[in-house]
Amino acid sequence: MCPMPVAFTKRKLESMASGQLLEVLGEGDLEFDNVQRWVKSNGHDVVKASRNGAEFRVLIRKH
């Protein structure tokens, strides 16, 4: 498990305005789950989440 997808997501969302969308790309089952869990627990919305093999995409709306 790598904590970097969550760390990069957090840093990027901090610089964005409310309502903006962020697409996160990464690899790994745990990272896929951790990004979504962090997003939801911090009051943002997961608009769409998909996987293609080991790769994933998570579309996030900042609140």
C-alpha positions as CSV (number, residue, x, y, z in Angstrom):
1,M,0.0,0.0,0.0
2,C,1.2,3.4,-0.9
3,P,-0.1,6.5,0.9
4,M,0.9,8.9,-1.9
5,P,-2.4,8.8,-3.9
6,V,-4.3,10.1,-0.8
7,A,-1.5,12.6,0.0
8,F,-1.5,14.0,-3.6
9,T,-5.3,14.1,-3.7
10,K,-5.4,16.0,-0.4
11,R,-2.8,18.5,-1.5
12,K,-4.5,19.1,-4.9
13,L,-8.0,19.5,-3.4
14,E,-6.7,22.1,-0.9
15,S,-5.7,24.3,-3.9
16,M,-9.1,24.0,-5.7
17,A,-12.3,25.9,-5.4
18,S,-15.5,24.4,-4.1
19,G,-17.4,22.6,-6.9
20,Q,-14.4,21.9,-9.0
21,L,-13.7,18.3,-10.3
22,L,-10.5,16.4,-9.8
23,E,-9.7,13.1,-11.6
24,V,-7.3,10.8,-9.7
25,L,-5.5,8.1,-11.6
26,G,-3.6,5.3,-9.9
27,E,-2.9,1.6,-9.4
28,G,-3.7,-0.9,-6.7
29,D,-6.7,-2.2,-4.8
30,L,-5.9,-0.6,-1.5
31,E,-5.1,2.7,-3.0
32,F,-8.5,2.7,-4.9
33,D,-10.3,2.0,-1.7
34,N,-8.2,4.5,0.4
35,V,-8.7,7.4,-2.0
36,Q,-12.5,6.9,-2.0
37,R,-12.6,6.5,1.8
38,W,-10.6,9.6,2.4
39,V,-12.7,11.7,-0.1
40,K,-15.9,10.7,1.6
41,S,-14.6,11.1,5.2
42,N,-13.5,14.7,4.3
43,G,-16.8,15.8,2.9
44,H,-16.1,15.6,-0.8
45,D,-18.1,13.6,-3.3
46,V,-17.0,10.6,-5.4
47,V,-18.7,11.4,-8.7
48,K,-17.4,8.2,-10.5
49,A,-15.0,5.5,-9.6
50,S,-13.8,2.8,-12.1
51,R,-11.2,0.2,-12.4
52,N,-9.5,-1.4,-15.4
53,G,-7.3,-4.2,-14.1
54,A,-4.9,-2.8,-11.6
55,E,-5.5,0.8,-12.8
56,F,-8.2,3.0,-11.4
57,R,-9.8,6.4,-11.9
58,V,-11.7,8.4,-9.3
59,L,-13.6,11.6,-10.2
60,I,-14.0,13.8,-7.2
61,R,-16.1,17.0,-6.6
62,K,-14.7,19.3,-4.0
63,H,-16.9,20.7,-1.3
